[in-house]
Amino acid sequence: MHPHGPALRHGGGTPVARTGANRRWMSRREIHAQTGTLPDRRPAGRAAISAPYQSRCRLLPPYLQTCLLPFGASGKALHRMGEFLTYFADLRRDAGRQLPFAALLVALGALLEGIGVLAILPFAAVITGTADTQLSRDLLGWMSQFGIDSEWSRAIALVGAFLTLLAIRGVVIWQRDTRLLSLGLGYVDRWRSKLFRAIGAADWPTVSALRRTDIEHAVTNDVARLSAGTDQLLRAGAAAAMVLVQLGIVALLSPLLLVLVGVLMGTALLFTLPLLRKANLLGERITHSGRRIHGVLGDFMASQKLARLNNAEGDFLSRFDSAVSDVRGHQLAFQKSQITARLVFQFAAGVVVLTALLVGFFVLQTPLSVLAVTMVVLARLVGPIQMIAQTGQAIANALPAYGALRGLYADLLAAAECPTARPVEAAQIGGPARLSLTDAGFTYQGQSRPVLHSVSLKIEPGEIIALSGRSGAGKTTLLDILSGLLLPSSGELEIDGALVDSEAAMRGWRSQLAYLPQDPFLFDAPLRENLVWSADNPTDEQVWHALELAGAAEFVRASRGGLETRSGERGQAFSGGERQRLCIARALLRNPRLMILDEATSALDARLENDILTRLSAMRDRFSILYVTHRRDAMIHADRVLSLEEGRIVSQ
Ligand SMILES: Nc1ncnc2c1ncn2[C@@H]1O[C@H](COP(=O)(O)OP(=O)(O)OP(=O)(O)O)[C@@H](O)[C@H]1O
């Protein structure tokens, strides 16, 4: 056995189920623990976010469902409540140990607000010279124990106490608000980061099936909506605490008033309940139309040149306008319903305040100072209660964004490659690889027709093999299997005698090879960054050497910035042939044991292609080479030429 064989076999991770390309490396129980949701048992290969996304949510506990159903709560409403509870539990879990402290600050802030309001009573007593409540009498008595008897000394003491209270309240509220803000921001940051990681960790069939613009929309728009909703929810939590304390004060002053206020406030809140469903529906539509905007924009940017050449900008523009106007329409409808709710509530609140005043004065004969405090309390309650009602709408509107994020995350986790796989560095092994593929078959997810049928292929160390075949014959699919991106649906891949049959082994194998796809890719970054990106800190000397071998040194030297030249978006600053040569240099810097070129020299003229293949062939003591080409001239460098036809190797 090859000394490095076990490294390919092991690396941790237990497959839960393994059926060719549809593998699961994390159990459903694990996924549930991380996301609060259970992924479908459907294969992960086609995990594109379907729109509208069917979020799978943990349902409400059965006892709650039983309680709510008689009140006409529909299945959809229960589903939405379940989704909200899942979101809330997720937020709570994420806040972790910060939560009790934040809750303490919220409670303290609310209490200080309440005490501040109650301080009006002794003030009123001092100003009017009458202590008409027990609280004022107690406080005045307590002050006279300390010799604070005169009106002036009482007023000064009260002003001093009030200012101190205000200062403490300021500090607590500042602490509370900054904590809540960082809780909310941290939560959405972690969502962004875990999505990003999950994309990186998901297997190739899943990731390649995702639409790039859907991912962009999820990581930007959906997360931004979740952020706005979370921020409002946390602030509403603080407001709710304040409302509770102030209602406590009303209860202290006059329990009957409390009942009155409670009944009328409840009625006002009920006005907003029907709007929740609408807010949720509009949220779903905003998510859907937002994705369309990203999709059209992505297609337009990717096909700029073609769109201009075909005068097709108008088509993109009308699709874009239609999606933008849809989003605007839904947002406008949502804002209108918020405005309606606000106005309805303000009207109801006016009725409450006036009723409380009239009932208190004429029916209950409440003392004037108590009535004054009650009015202050009620006036202060209107804002927070209104905010709580609006938060309900905002959350209902943001829940579809949360559902989309959670669903995408669950799909990605279900397709996660073994997270503990430790790839073996090529430099540690060295020397060209021996590769053996036996009876490999492959069928793409959702397709009935196999792309590859019983393909067997051996590459000896240092061997150079050319692969040709018609378009669609399955060449790229075969290369993806040989490079450990796809697991064959049947058959086996062995590297140096070790079976590549697990995610860990696939990751390990990928770190030992260099793969040059048909479309050479460069980031919008300096050339140096582009070249050393996947290598192990090469020196400038090594970088230039690789550039020489790839036939790229000359034009890099000639460019004004040298290695610091920016390559532009997707390498636009260089021609197709130059990009290919830069990518070959990057591949060489990886010290690969197998070099795979999928028509990676197709943009070069025959002389340059010949030149580069000659130089690569001279390095067969370092790596084996497998290259796809259709040019007869290019095949002369190969020891063997294979031809693939309809998924079968027909000549060797
Ligand atoms: N992700 C995918 N999902 C479903 N089918 C796919 C996928 N990728 C490729 N196919 C199908 O598999 C077949 C082989 O594709 P492949 O890209 O391997 O061919 P190829 O020989 O490399 O073609 P070309 O020379 O045109 O690049 C094609 O019929 C293609 O439609």
The ligand as a Tripos MOL2 file, in Angstrom:
@<TRIPOS>MOLECULE
LIG
   31    33     1     0     0
SMALL
NO_CHARGES

@<TRIPOS>ATOM
      1 N1        -24.6880   19.7750  -13.3940 N.pl3     1 LIG1
      2 C1        -25.2890   19.0300  -14.3290 C.ar      1 LIG1
      3 N2        -26.5390   18.6130  -14.1390 N.ar      1 LIG1
      4 C2        -27.1660   17.8560  -15.0500 C.ar      1 LIG1
      5 N3        -26.6140   17.4530  -16.1910 N.ar      1 LIG1
      6 C3        -25.3580   17.8450  -16.4420 C.ar      1 LIG1
      7 C4        -24.6360   18.6410  -15.5280 C.ar      1 LIG1
      8 N4        -23.4110   18.8750  -16.0410 N.ar      1 LIG1
      9 C5        -23.3770   18.2350  -17.2330 C.ar      1 LIG1
     10 N5        -24.5410   17.6160  -17.4750 N.ar      1 LIG1
     11 C6        -24.8660   16.8060  -18.6580 C.3       1 LIG1
     12 O1        -23.9130   15.7780  -18.7490 O.3       1 LIG1
     13 C7        -23.5340   15.5870  -20.0830 C.3       1 LIG1
     14 C8        -22.0250   15.6250  -20.1910 C.3       1 LIG1
     15 O2        -21.5860   16.9160  -19.8640 O.3       1 LIG1
     16 P1        -20.0270   17.2620  -19.7980 P.3       1 LIG1
     17 O3        -19.9150   18.6950  -19.4260 O.co2     1 LIG1
     18 O4        -19.3760   16.2750  -18.9300 O.co2     1 LIG1
     19 O5        -19.6090   17.0380  -21.3110 O.3       1 LIG1
     20 P2        -18.2920   17.4490  -22.0490 P.3       1 LIG1
     21 O6        -17.8570   16.2650  -22.8100 O.co2     1 LIG1
     22 O7        -17.3090   18.0420  -21.1110 O.co2     1 LIG1
     23 O8        -18.8450   18.5870  -23.0160 O.3       1 LIG1
     24 P3        -18.0540   19.8490  -23.6290 P.3       1 LIG1
     25 O9        -16.9410   19.3350  -24.4540 O.co2     1 LIG1
     26 O10       -19.1200   20.4980  -24.4580 O.co2     1 LIG1
     27 O11       -17.6330   20.6950  -22.4760 O.co2     1 LIG1
     28 C9        -24.2180   16.6520  -20.9100 C.3       1 LIG1
     29 O12       -25.3110   16.0520  -21.5760 O.3       1 LIG1
     30 C10       -24.7350   17.6400  -19.9040 C.3       1 LIG1
     31 O13       -25.9690   18.1470  -20.2730 O.3       1 LIG1
@<TRIPOS>BOND
     1     1     2 1
     2     2     3 ar
     3     2     7 ar
     4     3     4 ar
     5     4     5 ar
     6     5     6 ar
     7     6     7 ar
     8     6    10 ar
     9     7     8 ar
    10     8     9 ar
    11     9    10 ar
    12    10    11 1
    13    11    12 1
    14    11    30 1
    15    12    13 1
    16    13    14 1
    17    13    28 1
    18    14    15 1
    19    15    16 1
    20    16    17 2
    21    16    18 1
    22    16    19 1
    23    19    20 1
    24    20    21 2
    25    20    22 1
    26    20    23 1
    27    23    24 1
    28    24    25 2
    29    24    26 1
    30    24    27 1
    31    28    29 1
    32    28    30 1
    33    30    31 1
@<TRIPOS>SUBSTRUCTURE
     1 LIG1         1 GROUP 0 **** ****
